[in-house]
């Protein structure tokens, strides 16, 4: 279920260290197989990385249960919050995750900047992974000492414009209210699910419950790229492709899907328009209407 960004770094690490990667399978409903997870995690497990919300299924994973299970064995957990941060209230202390990462553009901020949260006691023991200005306290030819957190991990000139833009985006979301956003998007998601279930020859992926407003689908006889191009004629912007989740696509036995993503600025009227044009695409490509 993971995005490539939570697979490739661990593959690179495995090549260097020889560690073994294990992956939690997902069910036909698009949810994590928690029984399999409890079997996979052992006393030899050293780290767990988990996506909070799937960017294909929209599934909101029970990361609290995963963190709790891992912490029973003193295993740290990283949560990929890129897909959840603009839609769900997140309290890292309540969640008790050891790390949480997200990208700025998912919060309507600039591209090329993001956040990595880590527990202070863990970050204090970690060595820097980059060297340069700002991350040092003292430099001598015989050796160097490191600056306090967070500067210890921020070598070189920071992305000041990106940081200011991200701060404004966060303030924008806080002014709207993340709880209000979640409540409205939940209603919109339920409305969209009901509409999609009435579409002919359309397969919608992901669970009916515990999901956010991400709708990946395929329609019989229509390539997802053709669907995206057809909808673009009507000013409807969707994504088509493997969504940086090729292992997931292989398990679904598809090369790609179409994906409509909802946010607080969308309306029920826009959903009606989307569903109407998806059905129109079916009539056009499959029936020549």
Secondary structure, 3 states (H helix, E strand, C coil): CCCHHHCHHHHHHHHHHCCCCCCCCECCCCCECHHHHHHHCCCCCCEEEEECECCCCCEECCHHHHHHHHHCCCCEEEEECCCCCCCCCCCHHHHCCCEEEEEHHHHCCCCCCEEEEECHHHHHHCCCCCCCCCCEEEEECCEEEECCCCHHHCCCCCCHHHHHHHHHHHHHHHHHCHHHHHHHHHHHHHHHHHHHCCCCCEEECCCCCCECCEEEEEECCECHHHHHHHHHCCCCCCEEECCCCHHHHHHHCCCCEEEEECCCCCCHHHHHHHHHHHHHHHHHHHHCC
